[in-house]
């Protein structure tokens, strides 16, 4: 697939120029999504639309598709907005040519945005140093470890630092693209783009609502018997002393073991399990919030809502509407 401008135009004749990176190792989903948003205006929208250029050194093959760039990577320094799609191999350093081109574009005044793991490219260019940023939750720990000067936030859909923006994974990249349209043309135009794509113009919460509860990597650890015992009793008011007594350890020793095995404290681990159980009940049952609060050991609906909103990023009712299972998949309503 080749995308080229049929008529050469000068910068003064163009609308806002959006440069999309086209290099080996880019993820096609994020690239095509950005092109879908910025490539053409929705029907009925009359504002000057974006002029999209695919920038890269050579033609690249993404899966079964062949993409031929419109111009070289150095063209990005003349763009108003540079989009860096997801980067496939986060274990490897991105190409120096790509990193240098992104840095030069930002220094020339371009707004630079990464989609999903494209944040690794921005971090390598130094654009995220001292800034808050995000990426797909699977890769947030790796981004933080490799670039300690970056303040990595694993719980948001995207982060807007003005001239530097980052998004979480996959669908969150679409959230960020719509956010850019909203900044440039207002909510009405962004809503028109969202309607064309049949997606919500703005999603509540962050990517924490999509993260599964972590489990230990091994099953031969000192808490192997304790953890499932606790999970089966989430409806009870368990505390650190209860866990320590069951494990036959002192509270201090238990805390050390929890940190080594789960990476967190006993109380935080319990809260995570209670929230995860609440998510399951919201997804699969018709139980009222009070019943779910009791089933998860939260006590009251008010307590559940407070902890759930703080942890997941949206209220329980909003989460239920988003992740509701089909009626045939739900468990019978508890009495």
Rosetta blueprint (number, residue, H / E / L):
1 X L
2 X E
3 X L
4 X L
5 X L
6 X L
7 X L
8 X L
9 X L
10 X L
11 X H
12 X H
13 X H
14 X L
15 X L
16 X L
17 X E
18 X E
19 X E
20 X E
21 X E
22 X L
23 X L
24 X L
25 X L
26 X E
27 X L
28 X H
29 X H
30 X H
31 X H
32 X H
33 X H
34 X H
35 X H
36 X H
37 X H
38 X H
39 X H
40 X L
41 X L
42 X L
43 X L
44 X L
45 X L
46 X L
47 X L
48 X L
49 X L
50 X L
51 X E
52 X E
53 X E
54 X E
55 X E
56 X L
57 X L
58 X L
59 X L
60 X E
61 X E
62 X E
63 X L
64 X L
65 X E
66 X E
67 X E
68 X E
69 X L
70 X L
71 X E
72 X L
73 X H
74 X H
75 X H
76 X H
77 X H
78 X H
79 X L
80 X L
81 X E
82 X E
83 X E
84 X E
85 X L
86 X L
87 X E
88 X L
89 X L
90 X L
91 X L
92 X L
93 X L
94 X L
95 X L
96 X H
97 X H
98 X H
99 X H
100 X H
101 X H
102 X H
103 X H
104 X H
105 X H
106 X H
107 X H
108 X L
109 X L
110 X L
111 X E
112 X E
113 X E
114 X E
115 X L
116 X H
117 X H
118 X H
119 X H
120 X H
121 X H
122 X H
123 X H
124 X H
125 X L
126 X L
127 X L
128 X L
129 X L
130 X L
131 X L
132 X E
133 X E
134 X L
135 X L
136 X L
137 X H
138 X H
139 X H
140 X H
141 X H
142 X H
143 X H
144 X H
145 X H
146 X H
147 X L
148 X L
149 X L
150 X L
151 X E
152 X E
153 X L
154 X L
155 X L
156 X L
157 X L
158 X E
159 X E
160 X E
161 X L
162 X L
163 X L
164 X E
165 X E
166 X E
167 X E
168 X L
169 X L
170 X L
171 X H
172 X H
173 X H
174 X H
175 X H
176 X H
177 X H
178 X H
179 X H
180 X H
181 X H
182 X H
183 X H
184 X H
185 X H
186 X L
187 X H
188 X H
189 X H
190 X H
191 X H
192 X H
193 X H
194 X H
195 X H
196 X H
197 X H
198 X L
199 X L
200 X L
201 X L
202 X L
203 X L
204 X L
205 X L
206 X L
207 X H
208 X H
209 X H
210 X H
211 X L
212 X L
213 X L
214 X L
215 X L
216 X L
217 X L
218 X L
219 X L
220 X L
221 X L
222 X L
223 X L
224 X H
225 X H
226 X H
227 X H
228 X H
229 X H
230 X H
231 X H
232 X L
233 X L
234 X L
235 X L
236 X L
237 X L
238 X L
239 X L
240 X H
241 X H
242 X H
243 X H
244 X H
245 X H
246 X H
247 X H
248 X L
249 X L
250 X L
251 X H
252 X H
253 X H
254 X H
255 X H
256 X H
257 X H
258 X H
259 X H
260 X H
261 X H
262 X H
263 X L
264 X L
265 X L
266 X H
267 X H
268 X H
269 X H
270 X H
271 X H
272 X H
273 X H
274 X H
275 X H
276 X H
277 X H
278 X H
279 X H
280 X H
281 X H
282 X H
283 X H
284 X H
285 X L
286 X L
287 X L
288 X L
289 X H
290 X H
291 X H
292 X H
293 X H
294 X H
295 X H
296 X L
297 X L
298 X L
299 X L
300 X L
301 X H
302 X H
303 X H
304 X H
305 X H
306 X H
307 X H
308 X H
309 X H
310 X H
311 X H
312 X H
313 X L
314 X L
315 X L
316 X H
317 X H
318 X H
319 X H
320 X H
321 X H
322 X H
323 X H
324 X L
325 X L
326 X L
327 X H
328 X H
329 X H
330 X L
331 X L
332 X L
333 X L
334 X L
335 X L
